[in-house]
């Protein structure tokens, strides 16, 4: 999409949002791109008819149906269906957390149905644009009531919440006088339809509720609550498809997060739009989620045991290097190269299933 068309799409999105806030179902706007490969542009607003609180349900009616290569601008809400607003107390946040037993606190917009996506395919999702709303927050729940939620929960028995005004022009916010933070927005939760063979929970509340929905609390092979802070504009995600149509949700929007996300939350926010482009890949078959930025390939692993999550991510990196054709190498050489240049980081330790992402720099390959 050329810049003028993106500007038009953004303007139409904001206008539609102002007119139709609170309406049911989605609004789709078609924007001519002049490029056959990019198809149509759609807009999906977030409201009670298009967003769900803490659960992924593959039987949920799609909110928009798109073709491979189309682009979609998606609005997102703050936690608990936008109920965590500037000024509400930690006590009110606790009530909201208890109001959705087993479900995540995340508000997720979707699902988006991608024509042609079938189980076993790979869905490539390009993150093209993020426009943040003006407020954000961070909190830790009271450790005396939630002793396992947050890395140091027992050391912070009372809980704490802090709100931030976000400068959407400079993408900065003041933490407190003397500390300015540069925002780096990315989706904390982006998912495709749940894996029907996801293993039973090893800890925490049940993964599924009585309706068969899957909680957004845990990350897994379908993505969900991954909290990988490299997934900023210009990055591309790859997911195995488990449900017909792929079924894409996003929410739990973050404006900044350190690796580990140690107190439970990032600088949580919401987006006027996150523009994505899903592409159905029949030629690529993967197991675990992976991503690509302009500078790195990224491989993810999730498990309740951080060591196991590390093994999965490292094994995925080794497998990729052993299978790539840029510079062919043996599996032993791939293992060696991962040890030498692989940068494996703890994505988060607070989502029951812990996450690790291993990054392989593209710059090491001099042969094109």
N, C-alpha and C positions, 0 to 999 in steps of 0.2 A: 504494500500500500504506500503510495507516495505521501510526503509530509502534509500536503494540503488536504488530502482525503482523511488522514489521521486526525488533523485538527477539526475537520468537519464532523467526523465521527464522535470526537470527544464533546464538541459543542452540542450535537444532537442528543448525546447521552445525558448531559447535564440538564438540558431542557426537558427531555422525557422524564427524568427523575423528578424534576420539580413539579411537573404536571400530574404524574401518575404515582407519586409516593403513596404506599399503602394499598395499591390496586392488586388484584389477584392476577396470577399468571404472568407470563413474560411478554416483553415487547421486543420485536425483532425489527431492526432497521437495515435495509439493504443498501450497501455503498458500492458503487461501481469502482473497480480498482484499475481497470485497463490492463490487468495481467491475468491471463487465463488460469494460472496456477494458484492464485489466492482466493478465487471464488467470492462468496458473499461475506458481508460483515453483519454480525448480529449483536444485539444488546440484551443482556439478562439483568433486570433489576432485582434487588433483594427485598423481600417482604414476607409476610407470613405464608403466602402461597408458593413462594419459590425458594425458601430457605428452611432448613431443619435444624433442630437444636440437639446436637450431640450424637446423632445416629445416621448411619448410611443404610438406606433401604433400597435394594435393587428392584423392588416392586413399585417404588415411587414413580409416578408418571413423569416422563421427561419434561423439563421446563422449556427446552428448545431442542430442535433436531437440526443438525448441521451435516454438511458433507466434509470429507477429508480435505484439508486445505483451507476451509473457511476460517474466519477469525471471529472471536466472540469477546466483547467487553462485558465483564461480570462485576456487578456491585457486590460488596460484602458488608456484613454487619459485625458489630462488636459482640463479645461473648453474651450468652444467654438471651439470644434474639434481641440484641441491642439494649438490654436492660442495665448493663454495667456502663453507666453514664457518669460524666464528671461530677464528683461530689458525693456519690453514694458511699456509705460507710462499709467498713470491712464486715460488720455484722450483717448487713444486707447482702453482701457478696456471698457470705457463708450460707445464708438462706437460699440464694439462687443455686449454689452448688448442691445443696441437699434436695432441691426441688426436682432434680432430674436423675434419679438413682441409676447408677451404672453408665449413664450417658456422659459424653464429654461436655465441657462447658462451651465448646465451639459452636458457632452458628455457621453452617455450611450452605452455600448457594448451589443449587443443582437439583437433579442431575442433568447433564448435557448428553444427549444421545448422538453418537457419531456414526453416520451411515457407513456400512461396510466393515465395521470393527467386529471381529468374531473372536471367541475364546481361543487363545493360543497365539493370536497376533500380538504385535507390539504397537502401543500408542505413543507416538512421539508428540510431545507437547512443548511448543515454543512459547516462552514468556516474552511478549513484545513490548508491553507498556504497563506501568503502574502509576496510578494517581491516588494519592492518599487523602483521607479526610483530615480534619483539623485537630482531632484530639486523640490522646493515647493514655495508657495506664500500665502500671505494673503492680502486682500484689503477691504476697505470700500468705497462704492460709494459716490460721493459728495452729501451731504445732501441738498444743494441748488437746485439740479436737481432731487434728489430722496428723498423727505422729509419723506417718510414712510418706507424706506428700511434701516434696521439697527435700533437697539434699541434707540440709541442716535443720530439719523441722523441729527437733527437740530443743534446739538452741534459741528458737524464736516462738515462744508459746502464745504470744498475743496476736500475731498477724499484723499486716501493714499494707496499706494501699497508697499509691502516689499517682497523681494525674499530671498530664503534660499537655501543653498547647503546642501544636506542631506547626512550624512555619513551612507551608507547602511550596513556597517559592525557593527558599534556600535549602530546604530539606534538612532543617536543624531543629533542635529543641533545647531548652535550658533544663538541665537536671536540677540544679540549684545555682544560686549566684556564684559564678566562678567556674562552672562546669557546663560546657556546651557540647551536645552530642550531634554527630553527623548521622542522619538517618540513612539506612540501607534496607529499603523495603523488600520483603520476600514473603511468599505464602507459607505460613507455618504448617497449614494443612492443605494438601492438594491430593486428590485420590481418584482412582478409577473404581469401578464396582468391586465389591468384596470378593475375596478368594473363598469359594465354597469349601475348600480343604484347609482353611486356616486352623492351626492346632488349638486345642483347648487351652484356656488360660492357665498359666503357672502361678499367677499371683493376681491380686486385685479382684474387682467385681467381674461377673461373667462378661464374656465378649459379646454375646447375643442376648437380646431380651425375649420376652414371650412372643413377640410379633416376628421374631427372626431377623430383626435389624442388628447391624453391627455397630458397636460403640466406636466413636471417634477417639477414644482415649489412647489407643495403642497404634503405633506405626506397624506396617506389615508389607508384604510383597505388593499390595495394591497402593502403597504410599500411605495416605492418610496423615497422621500427626507426626511427620518426619522431623520437622524443625531443623532442616539443613539450611544454614544461613547463606550458602553460596547460590541459592536459587533466585537470583535477582534478575532484573531485566537483561536480556541477551543470553540467558541460559536456556537449555533445552533438557527436558525430562523424558525418560523412557520407562514405560510401565508394561508389564505383561497384561494382556486383556483377559479378564475372567468372566465377564458378562457380555452378552450381545449388545452392541452399541457402545461398548466401552464404559459409559456412564461416568462422567466427570463431575466432581464436586470441588469447591475450594472455599476456604474461610480461615478462621484463626489467623487473620492477617497480622503480620508483624512489620514493624517499622525499624526495629533494630534488635539484635540478639547476639549475645556472646555464646561461643560454643560451650555446651553443658547446660545452659538455661537453668542454673543451679537453684534459684529460689522458687521455681515452678513456672513463672511467666517471663515472656520477653517484654519489650516495649510493645505492648499489644495495641492494635489500632484497627482501622477498617479502611476499605478502599472505595473511592468513587468508581474506579474501574481497575481491573486487572485484565489486560487484553492477552488472550492466548490463541495459539493456532494449533489445533490437533491434526495430526497426519497419521493415517493408518499405514502401518508398515507390515506388509506380508512377507518381506524378505529378511526380517530380523526377529529372532526368537530369544528371549531372555528370561531369567528366573527372578532375580531381585531388581529393584529399581536402580537406575543409574542416571547420571546427568552429565551434561557437557556445558562448559563455559568457553568463552573465547580463548582461555589460557590452559584449561585443565579438563581431563576426564575424571568423573567422580563416581565411586562405587560404594553402595550402601549395604549395611547389615544391621539387623534388629533382633534382639533377644533380651530376655529378662536378665541374663548373665552378660555383663559387659565384655568379658573375655570371648564369649561365643559370638557376640555381635562383631567384635574385632576380627575374629576368624572369618566370618562370612564376608565382610567387606574386603579383607585382604585377599581371600580366595577369589572373589569376583574380579579384583584388579589383576591378579595373576592370570586368571582365565582369559581376560580381555587381551593382555599383552601376548599371551601364547597363541591367540587366535587371529590377531590383527595381521594385515598384509603389508603395512608400510615398510617395516623391517622385520622379516620373519625371524622367529626365535623359538628355542625349545622351551618347554615348561620350566625346566631348571633355570634357564636364563631369565625367564619371566619372573620367577621367584626371587632371583638375585636382584633384578632391576627394581622390583617393588621394594625390596629392603633398602636399596641405595637411594631411590628418589621418591618413593611413595610417602606422602604426608597424610597419616591417618589421624583423624581428629574425632573427639567425642562430640557428637551432634547434640545429644541431650541425655540426661540421666533421670528425668522426672516423669516420664510417660509410661511407667510400668515396664514396657519393653524399651530398653536403652538402645541408643543409636550410635553407630560409628560410620564416618564416611572417609574413604581413602582417596586421595587426590594424586593423579599422575600428570605431571606437566607435559603439555604438548611440545614445548620448546626443545625437549631432548631429541626429537626426531628431526634430523637435518635432511633426510631423504624424503622428497615430496612425491 
